[in-house]
Amino acid sequence: MTIYFPYLEKDNRLTALHGSIEKMLYDPKQTSDWIGVLNDRAKPIIFSMARLDHVKNITGLVELYGKNAKLRELANLVVVAGYIDVTKSKDREEIAEIEKMHELIKQYDLHGQFRWITAQTNRARNGELYRYIADTKGAFVQPAFYEAFGLTVVEAMTCGLPTFATCHGGPAEVIENGVSGFHIDPYHPDQAAALMADFFQQCKEDLSHWKRISDGGLQRIYERYTWKIYSERLMTLAGVYSFWKFVSKLERRETRRYLEMFYILKFRDLVKTVPLAIEDRH
């Protein structure tokens, strides 16, 4: 069964899951699986789904949303990430992010505009969740400080969901900025929030704007990221080069990606701590 496909394919939609999805998004009862309430169901949903750790930067997304009054006025925010109950996690980094998330909810008084759902493992329902968010004329956001490829970016775009994704790493290649989605810089959250607010404002004024970006994302996936395209390229490369040359080329590319990751996450900040050399004039 194909899990990720456009929201417009009505005959293939998993409508039997809509009841559980609606409950997950809108049930006012607070549970160990979700907290927060969305008071205005007419608003589009900003959606994100990732591990709850520092690099994935889900708390950064929540904070930039909380700070931007215009964005909060135009859209709700829903994140699927980690645990809600800090006692359920044994990972110190995740524990810190859980505690930070609860602090942000209180600090920015997000009740009524924000929903936090625990990590979901039902892939079929996750696929339909992307499409359900698309039905609200929402958007997907991948705010990581670095992402090697960006599988959720491809999943969201495949479902027709306009996507904002980090400019650091693979998503910068997946998305054509302003055509098939948008690049955001997690190191400049105010600019990212303003870009999202501008998008939803344009969608409010011109209903075709949302569909234009949605269609652009689908076109990008069809041109570059389907399994058929991948397999054909693999066979072509295997026919032109020897298998081991191709593998070694992949390894070099992966090495370059890891070097980029270490630069963005570690080296750049370390450089800032190095004192400038002062010339001794005596």
N, C-alpha and C positions, 0 to 999 in steps of 0.2 A: 504494500500500500504506500502511495506517495503521501508524505506527511506535509511537505511544504509546497504549496501551490497558491496562485493568486486568489484573493478574496472574491473576485468576480466570477469564479467558477462555481456558481450556485449549486449545480447538480452534484458537485463533489464535496460540498461543505458538510462538516460533521455536526449537523444541527442537534443531534442527540446530546452533545456535550455543552450546548449553550446554557442549559439550566445550571450546571455546576460552575460554568465560567461566570455567569451573572452573579451567582451566590458568592463566588470568590472575590469578585470586584465590588459588589454593592451591598452585601448582607451587612446591616448595621450592627449585628451582634459581634462583639470582639472576642476572638478566640486565640489559641496558641498558634494558629495557622495564618492569621491576618489581623492587622490592627489598622485603625484609621477609617474615616468615612468620607465618601464622595457625595456631597450634598446636591450638587447640580449635575445630574446625569446627562444633560444636554451638551455639556462641554466635551470637546475632544480630549483624548487621553495621551499624555506623554508617557511612554512605556520603556522600561529597561529591565533586563534580566541578565544576571551575572553572579559569579561568586562574590561573597562579601569580604573583600580584602582591600588592602591599600591600593594596589596597582589598578584594580578594576574601577576604583573611584566612584562607587555608587553613592557614598555619603557626600562626595563632592557635587554630584548631580542634585542631590536633595538640598544641599546648601545653596547652590546657585539658583535653584527654583525658589527657595524660601526668601532669598534676598530680592527677587525681581517681582515687584507688585504687578506689573503689566502682564507678565507671563502667567502669574497665578490667577489673574482675572480672566485670561483667555483659555486656559487649559488646566485639567487635573493632572496629577502625577501618580503613577503606579509603578512600584518597583518589586521585582521578584528576586529575592536575594537572601541566602543564609538562613540563620535562625532569628527569631524574634526574642526568645527567652535566652538570656545570656548564659544561664546555667546548663544549657544543652550543648554548648560548644566547648571543645577542649583545645582549640587553637587560639593562641594568645593574640595573634593579629586579628582574627575574626572577632574575638571577644572585645577588643578595642573598638572595632568598627560597629559592633552591635551597640555598645555603650554610647558611641558618638551619634549613632542614628537616633536613639531615644532622646539624647540631649538636643539634637537639631529639631525634632518634632516639637519639643517644648519651647525652645528658643524662638522659633519662627511661627509658633501657634498654627501648625499645619492642619489641624483638625477641620474636616469638611472639604479639603482639597487634595488630600494625600492618602494613599493606601499602600501598606507594606505587607507583602505576602511572602511566606517562607519559600525556600527553594522547591521547585517542582520537578519531578522526574518522569511524569507521564508525557512522552514526546508527542503523541497524537494530540493531546489536549493543548500542549504548548503551541503546536502548529496552528490549531484553531484559535488559540488565544491571540496570536499575531493578527489573524484575519478579523477577529472580533474587534480588536483595537482599530484596525483599518476601517471597519464599519462606522466607528465613531469619528472618522476623519482625523485620527490621531497621528502620532509619529513615534518612531523608535529612536532611542538615544544610546550610544555606546561611548561612555565618557572616560575610558581607561587612559592612564598615563602612557601606556604603551600596549599595543596589541600586535602580536606576530602576524596573524592573518585576519581574524574577525569572523568566525563562523556565524555568530548571531546576526551580524550585519548582513551576510548573504541570506540567512534564513528570513529575516524581516523583509529585505528587498524582494525576495522570491514570492513572498505573500502579498506584495504590493504596498507595503508600509513605507512611507517616506522616512528616510533615515539620516540622522545626524551622528557622525562617528569621529573618533579621535583622528587627528592628522599625523599621529606618531605611530608608524608601523603599517601593516597590511591594508587597513581600511582606506588609507590615502590612495592606494592603487585601485581598490574596488570601486570607490565612488568618484565620479566626475563632479567636482564641486559646482553646485548651482544647477546641475543638469539632471543627475541621477541621485541626488542627495546633497548633503552638506558636510564639509569638514569643520570640526571644532577643535580648539586647542584647550585641553584641560588645565593648562597653566595660566589661561586667561579666562576664567569662568564667567566674568561679567560680560565679556564679548560673546561668549557662547550663549548665555541667557538672552542677550539682546537679539542675537540671530534667530533663536527659536521664537521669541516674541514677535519679531518682524514677520516670520513665516506664518504664524497663526493669524496675525492681523491681516496679512495679504489674503489668506484663505477665507477669512471672514468677509472681506470686501469683494473677493473674486473667487467663486466656488471652483473655477477651473484650475486655479493655481495648485491646489492639492493634487488633483488628478494628473496635472502635467508632471509634477515631481514623481508621483507614484508610477506613472507610465515610463518615465525616464529610468527609474530604478529597475523596473521589469525588463526594459530593453537592454540595459547594461548586463543583467544576469543572463538573458538569452544569448547575448553576443559573446560573453566571456566565461561564464561560470556554471554552465550546465555539465552534467556528467558526460553527455555525448561529446561536447567540445573537448573536455579534459581527456577522454579516452582516445579521441582522434589525434590530439596533439601528442599524446604519449606514444601512440603507434608510429606517428610520423618521425618523432625524435629517435625512436628505437630503430627505425629503418635507415636513418641518415647516419647516426653515430652508433658506436658500440655501446652495449649496455653499461659497461663500467665507466666509460667516459661520461655518459649521461648521469649516472649516480654521483660521480665525483663532482660534477657541475652543481648538482642539487646540494651536495654537502657544502660547497663553497658558498652558495647562496644562503644556506641556513646559518653558516658561520657569520656571514655579514649581518644577517638579521640579529643574531645574538649580540654582536658587537654594538649594533645600533641600540639594542635594548639596554646594555650596560652603560652606554654613554648617556642615554636619556634618564635612566633611573638612578645611576650612581655617580658617574664621572662628572657630569655637568654641575651637580651640587657640590661635589668635593672641590672642584676648581675654585668655587666661590670662597672657600675657606682658606685658600692659600694666600698668605700676605704678599703684597707687591714688593719687589726688590727695591731697596733704597740705596742709591749710589753714595758711596762713602767719599766725601770731598776732602777729608782731612789727610 
